[in-house]
Amino acid sequence: QVQVVESGGGLVQPGGSLTLSCVFSGDINRIYKRAWYRQIPGKQRELVARIGNTNMEHYEDSVKGRFTISGDDAKTTVRLQMDSLKPEDTAVYYCNAGLLYPTTEYWGQGTQVTVSS
């Protein structure tokens, strides 16, 4: 098992910045990817950014150039730096860890990000 604890989020004006952080503990050696997802009420949860064990990064098109995902080599943390925030970025953001052997997903509790003037 892996425990996932998120922090960060809050209210920010359009054009502002926020940083989300996530700490993993437990069976971290099985983690092969760390990611951030977001969900708007009434819509499906969507992938925002993902980082693999080779530090290869992937971003959803609408956040490219504005968001940056990073993680430590020990696979205990992942951060999401969000710049130039837009009202459409408003959502609940979830931290995610993907494990192998067997394939399993673990989720954080979710943190609200609100972009509004």
C-alpha positions in Angstrom: 0.0 0.0 0.0 0.9 3.6 -0.5 -0.3 6.6 1.5 -0.8 9.8 -0.4 -1.0 13.2 1.3 -1.7 16.4 -0.6 -1.2 20.0 0.4 -1.5 23.4 -1.3 -4.4 24.7 -3.3 -6.7 27.6 -2.5 -8.0 30.8 -4.0 -5.9 32.8 -6.5 -6.6 35.6 -9.0 -6.3 35.0 -12.8 -2.7 35.1 -13.8 -1.5 34.1 -10.4 0.4 31.0 -9.3 -0.1 28.1 -6.9 2.0 25.1 -6.0 0.5 21.7 -5.1 2.6 19.2 -3.2 2.1 15.5 -2.5 4.0 13.1 -0.2 4.0 9.3 -0.7 4.9 6.7 1.9 4.7 3.0 2.2 5.5 0.7 -0.7 7.1 3.4 -2.8 9.5 1.1 -4.6 6.6 -0.1 -6.7 5.7 3.4 -8.0 6.2 3.7 -11.7 4.4 7.0 -12.3 3.2 10.0 -10.3 0.5 12.3 -11.6 -2.0 15.1 -11.0 -5.6 14.9 -12.1 -8.4 17.3 -11.8 -12.2 17.1 -11.7 -15.0 19.6 -12.2 -18.4 18.8 -10.8 -20.4 16.8 -13.4 -17.3 16.0 -15.5 -14.9 13.1 -15.6 -11.6 13.3 -13.8 -8.9 14.3 -16.3 -5.1 13.9 -16.3 -3.3 17.2 -15.9 0.4 16.1 -15.8 2.3 12.9 -15.3 6.0 12.0 -14.6 7.5 8.5 -14.9 10.5 6.9 -13.3 12.7 8.1 -16.1 11.5 11.7 -15.4 9.7 11.8 -18.7 6.9 14.4 -18.4 3.5 14.5 -20.0 1.0 17.4 -19.9 -2.6 17.9 -21.0 -2.7 20.4 -23.9 -4.4 23.2 -22.0 -1.7 23.4 -19.3 1.4 23.1 -21.5 3.8 26.0 -20.9 1.9 27.0 -17.7 2.2 24.0 -15.4 5.3 22.1 -14.4 5.4 18.7 -12.7 8.5 17.6 -10.7 9.4 14.8 -8.4 12.3 13.5 -6.3 14.4 10.5 -7.4 13.3 8.6 -4.2 9.7 8.7 -5.5 8.5 10.2 -2.2 7.1 13.5 -3.5 5.6 15.1 -6.5 4.8 18.8 -7.0 2.7 20.7 -9.5 3.8 24.3 -10.1 0.9 26.2 -11.7 1.5 29.6 -13.3 -0.6 31.9 -15.4 -3.7 30.4 -13.9 -7.0 30.8 -15.6 -10.6 30.5 -14.3 -11.0 27.3 -16.3 -8.3 25.7 -14.2 -10.8 25.8 -11.3 -11.3 22.2 -10.1 -10.5 19.7 -7.4 -7.0 18.5 -8.0 -6.0 14.9 -7.0 -2.5 13.5 -6.6 -2.1 9.9 -8.0 0.5 7.2 -7.7 0.6 4.2 -10.1 2.2 1.0 -8.8 3.3 -2.2 -10.5 3.2 -5.9 -9.4 0.3 -5.8 -9.3 -1.0 -2.7 -11.1 -2.7 -0.5 -8.6 -3.6 3.2 -8.3 -3.6 5.3 -5.1 -5.2 8.7 -4.8 -4.9 11.7 -2.5 -7.9 13.3 -0.8 -8.2 16.1 -3.3 -7.6 19.8 -2.9 -9.7 22.7 -4.2 -8.1 25.2 -6.6 -10.2 28.2 -7.4 -9.1 30.9 -9.9 -11.3 33.9 -9.6 -11.1 37.7 -9.3 
